[in-house]
């Protein structure tokens, strides 16, 4: 039974609002910001600030940047949920989101997302610098207008180009410390950009039927698992190569280079393992998805990015 079948839906496709307490409403508003995604974004922001500073940046600046970045990401995620509420009602993976269940009403989500965005820009401009605020605006607009409205429902390349919004925290972190941007920041942007497809496509492989039912043309919906896995491998190789560029561009120590090589080799091993399993998969059915085990790479990709950026943070603290 789907989410739509299990709950009465009005003529306009709106879930009747359930009774709710103020605490449930506030919990729903927080859930719309997707805190787990924000955590991953912040994992990339702080190490970038360490590299930009060449050591430990001022604690107050780090906290101010994290607050502003969290508000910006929360705004983008909330507005994404507002625009995708019809899809979320159909997909099992998202059917418990606050807008899909009616705990939060659409108008409330729109106001909440807009206020978070305005607060993020005002905070960053006042507490950090104007460039970081401008980059936050660009990130919100790109995620909402380019990805959610423009790409997500129209092309299987949605996550490739839409993923650029998730790369913006490294630019914001760099700008917060230096007041500008540099090639090192661009390389870090590139690492996350090329990381996003091999991170997200395994997840969309796992939930292929959900995306198909919602009419969202994620790559696994329009391509066979083998083709998806080949593209995952291709992007993984480019990602690893980009991560190694940081060594000459940012003049990092050989320690970073060794860590990047080891982590990259482990990532490539898992990506090629997915390709081998996909070559033995005859279709996209449930049994094939179990054998394909795409979530192995999805979970490892989070570990990879976290550890790589830990290396980015530690490298400028080394005494050589």
N, C-alpha and C positions, 0 to 999 in steps of 0.2 A: 504494500500500500504506500503510495507516495504521500509527500507532505500535503499536496493539494487535496488528495482524496481523504486524508485523515482529519482535515479541518474545514469547516464550512467557509466558503469564500464568497464575498458579495459580488454584485453584478459588475463592479468596477475592478474586480480582482484584488480587493482589499480584505485582509483578515480582520474579522470583528475583534475589536479591542477587548481583551480580558480585563477582569478586575485586577488591580495592581496597587501595591503600596509604594510610597515614595522611595523606599529602599530598593524595591524591585526596579523602579524606573531608573534610578541612578545607576544600579548595577547594569541595566540594559544599555544605558548611554555609554558607560565605560567599555562594555563589551563591543560596541560598535567601533571603537577605536582600534580594535585588534591588538591588544597589549603584547601578545607574543611576537607579532611582526615588528612592533616598535622596539622590543628588546634586541632583535637581530640587527635592526638599523643602528641602534646605539652601540652595538658591539664593533661596528666599523667606524663610528664617529670618534670615539675616544682614542684608539690607536693612531688614527690619522692626525689627531691633535698633538700626540706625543712626537710623531715624526716631523710634523711641521715646526714644532718648538725646538726639536733637537734635544729633547729631554722631557722633564715633567712640566707641563703647562700650569699656569695659575689655577688653583682649585676652583676659585670663584668663576673664572671664565669657562672651565669645563662644565660646572653645574649650570651656568646660565645657558650655555649652548645645548646641553642635554634637555633642559626644560623647553627651550624654544623648538628644538628638533622634535621632541615628543608631541608638543602641541600641533606642529605642522603635520606630522605623520598621522596623528589622531584625526585631524581634520580631513585629510585625504582619504583615510580609510572609512570614516563615517560617511562622507559624501559618496564614496564608492558603494557602500551598503545601501544608501538611499536610492541610488540609481539602479542598483542590481537587485532590488527587493523582489521583483517578479521572478528572477532566476533563482534566488535563494529559496523561494517557496517550493520550487520544483526539485531542487537537488537535495539528496539525502545528506550530503556532507554539510549543507548550510541551512537545513530546514529548521534548526533550533536557534538561529540568529534572532535577535530581538525584534527586528522589523518583520521577519517571516512569521513569528509567533504572535505579533501584535502587542508585545510588552512595551515597545516604543512605537509611537505613531510617526508616519512619514514627515509631517510638519515639524515634529519635535526633533527628528534626526537632522532635517535640513537646517534648522536654526542652530542646533548643537554643533554640527560640522562647520557652519559658517563662522560661529563665534570662536571656535577653536582656531580656525585659520586666521581670523583677525587678531586674536590674542598672540598667536605665534609670531606674526609679522611685527606687531607692536613691541613685543618682548625682545625679539632679536635686534631690532633696530635700536632700542633703548639700552639694552644690557650687553649687547655684543658689538655688532656694527651693521651698517646699512647693507653691505654686500651679502652678508649671511641672510638678512631678511629678504633681499631680492631673490636669492637662490631658493629660499623656502617657498616664496610665492611661485616661482617657476616649477618647483617640484609638485606642489599641490595642483596647479593648473594642468601640468603635463599628465599626472596620474588620473585626474578627473576628466579632463576634456579630451586629451589625445588617446589615452588607454581605454578608460571606461566607456566614454561616449563614442570615440572615433574608431577604435581598433577591435575591442574585445569581441563584439558580435559580428565582425565583418571579415576577419582574416585570420588564418592560422599563424601568422607572424605577429599576432597581438602581443604575446608575452616577450618576444624578442625586443621590439621597439618600446613597448610599454614598460619593460623592465628598467629603462633608463631612469625612471622616477626613483627607483630604489637605490640608484647610484648616487643620488644627490647628497645624502648625508656626508659623504667623504669630502665633497666640495665645500659644504657648509662648515665642516670641522676645520678644514684647511684655511678657509677664509676667516674663520673666527680668530685663528691664531695670527695669521700673517697679514690680514687685510686685503689679500689678493689670491691669485691662483698660480699654479706652476705645473710643469710637466709631470712632476711626481704625483700631484693630485689627479691629473688626467690618467695616469697609469692605474692608480687605485680605482678610479671610475671605471676604467676598462676591465679590470679584474672582475668587478661585480657585474658589469654589463654582460660579459661572456659567461659568467657563472650562472646567471639567472635561468637561461634555457635548460641546461643540464640539471639544475635544481628543481625547476617547476615541471618540466615535461614528465619526469617519472611520477610526480603526484597526479598529473592529469591523465597519465596512463592508468593509474590505479582507479581513478574516478571517471574513466572514459564514458561510461553509460550515463552518468549524471550530466556531464557536459553535452552529450548527444541529446538527451531528453530536454535539456534547456535550450537547445539550438545554438550553443556556443561552439564555434569552429576551432577549438583547440587542436593542435597538430595531431594528437592521437585519435581524434574523431574523424579526421579526413585522410589519415595515412596509416599504413600497416605498422605494427610494432617494430618490425625490422627497420623501416625507414626512420621512425622516430629515434630508435637506438643509434642509427648511423649519424644522425644529426647531433645527438647527445655527445657522441664520441668526438665529432668534429669541433663542436664548441668547447669541449673539455680540453682538447689540445691547444686551442687558441687561448683559452683562459690560463692554462699553465704557462704558456710562452709569455703571455702578458705579465703574469706575476713575476717572472724572472727579469723583466725589463726594469723593475724597480731597483735592482742592484746597481746598474750603472747610472740610471737617471737620478736616483735619490742618494747615491753614494752610500748605500747601506753596507754593513759588514758582511764578510763571507758567511757568518752565522745565519743571517736571513736567507742567503742564497741556498744554503744547505737545507734549511727547513722548508723553503719553497719547493725545492727539488723532491724532497722526501714526501711531502704532503701531495704534491702534484702527481708523483708516481702512484701513490695510493689511490688518488682520485681516478687516474686513468685506468688503473687496474680494475676498479669497480665499474667504470663506464664500459670498458671492453667486456667485462663479465655480463653486463646487461645486454650488450650486443650479441654475445654468444647464446645467451638464453633466448633472446628474441629470434635468432636464426632457427631455433627449434620450436618456435611457437607458430602454430598453424593458423590461428585466428585471434580475435580480440575477446573471446568469451571468458566467462568467469574462471573456468579451469585453467585457461591459458594465462590469465592474469596472476593466478596463484603461482604458477611455474615461473613466470617472468620476474616476480618479486621486485617490482620497480621501486618500492619504498626503501629498499636497502640503500640505493644511491641517493634518494631524497634525504634520508636521515644523515648519511655520511656527508652530503654536501654542506649541511649546516655545521657539522663538526669541522670540516675542512676550512670553511670561511672563518670560523671562530679562531681556530688555531693559527691560521695564516696571519690574521690581524693581531693576535697576541704577539706573534713574532715581529710584526711591524712596530708594536708598542715597545717591546723590550729592546729592539736593536739600537735605538739611540741612547739607551742607558748603559750599553756595554762600554768597557773602558778601553776600547781599541777601535 
